[in-house]
Amino acid sequence: MTGYQRKYMRGLAHELKPVVQVGQGGVTDSVLGAVETALLDHELIKVRLLKPEDKKALARELAEGSEADLCGLVGH
């Protein structure tokens, strides 16, 4: 995905509410299943990471596990 495409997708996702929340357990099979189901239903989803140790690594792991593209990260 090019930078322009990621920027456009972030703009579309801005108004969305988080569909999936990743808790302290991290990326598990059930979380990956929920993400894949949500992606099939919505195509573009927002995921909330609750107090992650390493936000970037967790987001990368979630995107790779669900075969999705990561458009961006917001927050601390």
C-alpha positions, 0 to 999 in steps of 0.5 A: 500500500502506498503512502497516499493510500494509507493516508486516505484509509486513515481519513476514512477510519477516523470516524469509525469506532473500534470493532475489536479490542486487544487486551493484556493477553495480546494477539491470540487465535480468538482475536485474529478470528474476530479481526478476520470476521470484522474485515470480511464484514466491514473491509476497514476496521479500527482496533483498540490496543489496551495498554500494550508493551510494544504497540508497533510490534503488536499492531504488526503482529495483528496485521500479519496474522490477519493478512491485512494492511496496517494503515497507521497507529494513533496514541501513546 
